[in-house]
Amino acid sequence: MQFNRFMATALSIALLSGSAFADNAPQRFDAQFESYPTYNGDDLELAIDNMGTHFKLWSPAATQARVNIYADGHTGKPEQTIPMSFQPAKGVWVATVPGQQLYGKFYTFQIEHGGKWLDETPGVWPKAVGVNGKRAAIIDFATTNPAGWENDRGPQVKNFTDVILYEMHHRDFSIHPSSGIANKGKFLALTEPGTTNQQGLATGIDHLKELGITHVHILPSYDYNSVDETNLPANTYNWGYDPLNYNAPEGSYSTNPSDPATRVREMKQMIKALHDAGIGVVMDVVYNHTADNDGSNFELTAPGYYHRHWDDGRYSDASGCGNETASDRQQMRDFIINSVKYWADEYHVDGFRFDLMAIHDTETMNQVAAELKALRPDIFVYGEGWTAGDSPLPVERRALKENVSKMENIAVFSDDLRDAVKGHYSNASDRGFATGKPGSEETVKIGIVAATAHPQVDYSKGNNSKFPYATSPEMVVNYVSCHDDLTLTDKLRHSMPEASDSLRMRAAKLAQTIVFTSQGTPFMFAGEEVFRDKKGVHNSYNSPDSINAIDWTLKSDNADQFAYYQGLIALRKAHPAFRLTSAQDIAKHLVFDKIDSEKQPNLISYSLTGNAGGDEWKEIKVVFNGAETAQTVKIPGGTWQIIAIDGKIDPAGSLGTMKGGKVSVPGTSALILARK
């Protein structure tokens, strides 16, 4: 049966009313969309050439469509309204303004659906927008490129285990008065060299270079819904996990949200400054849900299609935010793939972190990674391997942590290591391995081997995972805290209420030593290196700057903590033994010592042997003591160079040497030894 828009609309109305078929038999709500044609051209929804300005909207079930042209991005009535014509084979509506390149103008689409005209929308593909993102903008992107942009690129990555991720939020990082940064809370904050706190210590981009991380993972930077860009003095804060326009930068991070080109240009300036500093840029992307349901740009463009529903027509809500998108539907899949390719191409983005990635299907994620790899082989893709609720998408098709072996060139976060090291994320008072709670030793080992098969790791004793879900360490990202839930500092203050901050800092050092010496990719939350807190607030997504901002005087107050993080990062970067690239090498070179956890709880000891990964060190001994009292381990005979001991670290070995034998490891600390 040949498709046409009138049949599709009738079917849509019938399904919504529950009477689609003569026998009134129950039908899947989403079945109506299976017959929709799809369109994957690169000219959605705007194209400009010498012939004029062209509009193309994918909306197969609309009965009419039109384009409204505006002189202003926020106020005023349309200068003209242009009816669109339908191309049923592609499901697209088209219109052209001949002979005019409408640079400087704004536009919206409107469709008639179900017998009524829906609200105006910039569509799903605006690449530039006016203030608050309600109208799409027509700009010349060639004018937004900073000097030298044609030669710009991020750091080349040989293996994803070489990456060291630093998760940050634009406002958190620069808004505090102590940052010394002029463009506080803006993209341009990361373009300012030479900024310092009041004690003269580096902040901003110089701090990142000094710390030594390889990539910044920046919380959502696309145009999101919750901040009123016309009233920035109101000081509204949000993480940005409420997507509005996926392919345009957020206006509140620009110096002029009303100028569509400014936000584009300044985001590119930020990325180039980071690249010039040798730092890659990972973009946090949230394709799994939209900020609104019926009023979202997706629904106003192709009602019902882009979201998943239960059989009775209710929005499915695996995101916990009111809806979830349907990545397994071709037009949505193409949208996600083309969107990440656009950011990688137009903005030179080096990686993507997928929020609630398991809402997406594995086929989509595989295509995302393959297309990006074809563009640049070292683009890093990783995400949360879980959902926030149930979904109609079958479990075996979800991009879950447990299904990561079905995905190529994609990594997932290790909740195994996270919860085992510091205590369960949802229970503030719960302790973990690094804070003296016994019983998680085997789960910590799962993190150490990056969830790969290892002859000495008993997965049946794992707290979160019961089998080796990763077939390569490049599939796992290890961490102990991120923007979600309590910061590591706050977690330690809740779970160690009687302890001093000095002891908590020892626990933080131990926790991060486990992360940075484990196989896989290490990840840290901005400010942990200066013992940053968020005053005990778990979900600070819309808390004020007084909660979220990093106080850079902490860098002076906690200089020893910062120096330890520096040393950890330098150690990892200098020694490939901590960055093995295959499960086979981990099983071969990483050897755990036999320890009776009943007699010596919270103690893990292992060796990296045989010049692992081509390391200059023939053997590395790593010991973690999560107990508050000293414990004894047996070190092989001979002379060892001390790399880390009792809360101090120096990859160059200035801490001295020790002889093998029975060695006492101080409580709440790591011991790292090496020999050639």
Secondary structure, 3 states (H helix, E strand, C coil): CCCCHHHHHHHHHHHHHCCCCCCCCCCCHHHHHHHCCCCCCCCCEEEEECCEEEEEEECCCCCEEEEEEECCCCCCCCCEEEECEEECCCCEEEEEEECCCCCCCEEEEEEEECCEECCCECCCCCCCECHHHCCEECCCHHHHCCCCHHHCCCCCCCCHHHCCEEEECHHHHHCCHHHCCCCCCCHHHHHCCCCECCCCCECHHHHHHHHCCCEEEECCCEEECCCCCCCHHHCCCCCCCCEEEEEEECHHHCCCCCCHHHHHHHHHHHHHHHHHCCCEEEEEECCCCCCCCCCCHHHHHCCCCCECECCCCCECCCCCCCCCECCCCHHHHHHHHHHHHHHHHHCCCCEEEECCHHHCEHHHHHHHHHHHHHHCCCCEEEECCCCCCCCCCCHHHECCHHHHHHCCCCEEECHHHHHHHHCCCCCCCCCCHHHCCCCCHHHHHHHHCCCCCCCCCCHHHCCCCCCCCCCCHHHEEECCCCCCCCCHHHHHHHHCCCCCHHHHHHHHHHHHHHHHHCCCEEEEECCHHHCCCCCCCCCCCCCCHHHHCCCCCHHHHCHHHHHHHHHHHHHHHHCHHHHCCCHHHHHHHEEECCCCCCCCCCEEEEEECCCHHHCCCCEEEEEEECCCCCEEEEEEEEEEEEEEECCEECCCCCCCEEEEEEEEECCCEEEEEEEC
